[in-house]
């Protein structure tokens, strides 16, 4: 287990896309600026999809331009196709993620594209990135969605997952990511999937994971991923968004609870937890009535808790 963990905040994209009330652009900017000031180093700020399909993220180009003014912040976006990647590059995004559902039924329902079509888009995006000046080339991740199971097809054959992981890398992705789109993962499955996918793409090509807390296993699955030396964990402030298929369950892993767990374990995040907890007020004010999740914000920090302690020997964790 590494001692420095990168938390990638996905609330401004994955969180907001599930919310019907449109968050004002200025509130989004305040949210991103406040999280960055608290020490969050990577934020997925939006998605370049048609505004007619997702009005919530119609201001993504403006949000990217704003986020790029924040020193030291990696500005990430999701794109569904080459056209989205063109817009992302024009806006100046540092990281582009293209989702490829390992369930072809889900891919057709979500993107209206087959595996072959998505892989063709990946190759076209990689070619586009390679044509940019080196300083303007964003990092390109192919995200293996529904990798732990699909609500349409159920469990996906491992051989199909591994084949698609290899094909994403062959298409020109810099790395692949694992996404528990449906909240089906458990700690053993997380470890096994990381081991299997790394077996075909290499350890350096799988460094991040996107987990949901749909059935209450979010942090347990994070810990399993950390034990497999995963270095980047996605999460959402207040746990908003994700795919909460279980009634009453939050979708995304709660950023505040994740930071608390990591710091309590002696791991470093670079985040000021008390300052991060204060960022929730921006969401509460901008999205009145929208539920915000998290145990740490409700319970507060334990007496004597020391944020970002010096690392402790791993054998004691």
N, C-alpha and C positions, 0 to 999 in steps of 0.2 A: 504494500500500500504506500503510495507516494504521500508526502506530507503537505504539499501545496496543491490545492484543488481550485480549478476554475469553475465558477458558477456562471452559467449563461442564462440571463434573465429573458424569458420568452413571453412574459405577460403582455407587452404591447402588441404582440402578434397573435400567438396562440391563445392567450387569455382573452383579448378583446374580440377576436373573430367569432367567439361563441356568444357574445353579448349583443342583444338587439339595439339597446340604447347607444347611440354614437357618442363616444367620448370626444369632447372638444379638442381641437388640435393643440391649443395652448396648454391644456391640461396634460396631454400626452408629452409635450415638451418638458413641462415642469416635472413630470414623473421620471422621465429619462434622465434629466439633469440631476434630480435629487438622488436617484440610485447611483449614478456615476460618482456624485460627490461623497456618497457613503462607501465607495470603494468597489462597486460592481464594475468589472472590467470588460464584459461582453454583454450586449443587449441585442436581442432580435427585435428590431423596431417596427417591422411591418412586413407586408407581402405585396408583390407587384402582380395583383390579379385585377381583372376588369372591375371598375367601380360599380357597375350595374349588378355584379354578382356579390360583392362584399363592400357596401358603402362605408362600413366601419374603417376600412383601410385605404380609402380613396386618397388620403393625404400622405401616403407613404413616401413619395419623392420629397415632399417638404420636410417630413420628419427625418429622413436620412440626411438631408442637407443640414438640418439643425444639429443632429447627433454628431456629424462629422466635425463640428466646431469644438467638441469636448475633447480636450487632450487625453490621450491614452486609452480612449474607448474604442473597442472593436465593434463596428456597426454591422450587424448581421441582418439578412432578410431572407425570406422564402420566395422562391419563384416556381411557377407551375410549368414553364416552357421557355423557349428561346426568346420570345418577345419580352417576357418578364425579366429575363437575364439582361437583355439589352437595356431595359429601363433601369435595372439595378446598377449596371456598370456606369451608365450615364449619370446616375445620381451620386455615384462614388462609394457604393457599399464595399465594405472590407471582406465580407463573407457571404456567399450565396449557398443556399441549401435547396436542392431539388428533391422532392419526395418521390419515391418509387415504392408503391405498395406491393409487397410480395404476393398479395392476394390479387389476382387479375380481376376478379369480380369487383373488389373494392376499388381498384385502379380505374375501371370503367365507370363506376358509380361516382367516384370522387373527381377524377381528372378527365373522364371520357376518353381515355387513351389506354391502349394495350401495353403490355410490357415492352414489346418491340418498338412501339412509338415513343415511349418514355426514354428508352435507351438511345433512340435516335436523337431526341432532344438533348440528352446528356452529352452526346458526341458533338452536337452543334454548339452547345454552350462552351464546351472545353475548347473547341476551335476558336470561338469568339474571344475567349479569355486569353488564349495564347497569342492572339493578334494584337493585344493591347500592349502598350509600353509596360515594361516590367513593374514599375512602381504603381501602376494602376490595375494590376491583375488581382482580382479578389480570390480568396481561398474558396475552393469549390468542393462542397460536400454532397454526396448522394445519400439521402436518408432512406433506409429500409423500413418502411412503414408496415404496420400490422405484423411485425416480425414475430410476435409472441402469440398470434392468433387473430382471427378475423370473425366479425359478427355475421358475415355472410357464408364464408367457407369453413369456419372453424380452424383447426390446426393446419398450418401450411407445411408441406413436406420439406424436411431440412435440405434435401438435395436441390430443391427449387430456390430456397433462400441463398444457399451458397453459390449457386450458378449466377443468380442476379447480382450478388455482391461482387463476384469476379467480373461480370460484364460491366458493372458501373465503373470499376477501376480501369478496365480495358477501354472504356469510352472516354476516359480522361479525367475522372474525378480525382481530387487530391486525397480524399479519404471517404469512407462510408461511416454512417452513424446508425445506431439502432433506435427504433422508436416503438414504444409500447402504446400504440394508437388506441387500443381498446381496453387497456387496463387489465390484460390477462396475465401479465408476468408474475412470477414468484421468484424468490432468491435463487433457488436451484436452477430454474430456467434461465435466469439472467447470466449466471456463471457459465452454464453450458453453451448458451448462444454466443457469448463473447469468445469462448475458447474455440468453438467451431468456426466462426466467421474469421477470426484471426488466423486460423489454420490455412485459409485460402487467400487472404489478402495481406497478411502480415500484421504484426503488433502495431507498427507505426501508422497503419491505415485505418485503425479503429481506436479512437481515443475518447469518443463522447457517446453519451446515451441520453435518451429522452424518455422519462418514465412518468406514469400517471399514478394517482393515489385513489383510483376508482373504488378499489376494494380494501383500502387501508394498508396496502403493502408498499406504499411509495418509499418511505425511508428505509425499510428493510431491504428493498431492491437496490436502493442507492448504496447501502453498505456492501451488498454482494458485489456490485459493480466496482466499488473502490478496492475490494479485496482482489479483484482481477486487474488492478492497476489502471482503471479508467481514470482519466484526469479531468474531463469536462462533464458537468452535470447540468442539465436543463432544469429550470424551475420557474414558478410564476409567483409574483408577489400576491399575497392573499389567496393563493391557490386558484385564482380565477381561470376559467376556460378549460381547455382540455376536452376530454370526451367522457363526461360523467354519466355513463350508462346506468350505473346503480343509483336509484333515487336517493337524494340527500347526500350523495358522496361527491366530494370535490374531484375535479379532474387532475389538474397538474399538481406536482409536488410543491408544497408551500415554501417559498424562498426563505422566509423568516425561520421556519422550523428546521430547514436544511442547514442554514448557517449556524443556528444554535447547536445542532447535533455535531457538526464538524468541529466547531470551536470547543465544545465540551470534550471532544475526543483528543484535543491537542493538535488538530490539523489547522493549517493556515488557509484563509480565504482572501485576506486583504480587505475585508469588509468590516465597517464599524456597525455592529449589530444594533446598538441603541439608536443610531442615526437611521438605519434601515427601517426599524420599527416605526419611526416617525413618518416615513414615506407613505404609509397606509392612509394617512389623512387625505392625501391628494386624491387617491382612488375613492375614498368614502365621499368626499365632497363632489367629485366629478360624476360619480355613478351612484346617486342616492338610491337606496333600496336594494342594491346589488349585494348579495352575500359575500363576505370576505372570510376565508377560512384561516386556520392556524391556531395551534395550542400555545405556542410561545407568546404571541401577542396578548392572549387572554390571561395567561398565568403570570407573565412577567419573568424577569431573569431571577435565578436563585440568589439568595443572599451569599455574597462573597464570590459570585461568578466573575471570572477574569476573561474578558474577550481576547481572542487571538493570543493564547498563552504560548510560551515556547514549546516547541515540539517535544513530545515525550517518547521514550523508546517504543517502537512498534510492537515489541513482544508483550508490552503491558496493555495494549489496546484489545 
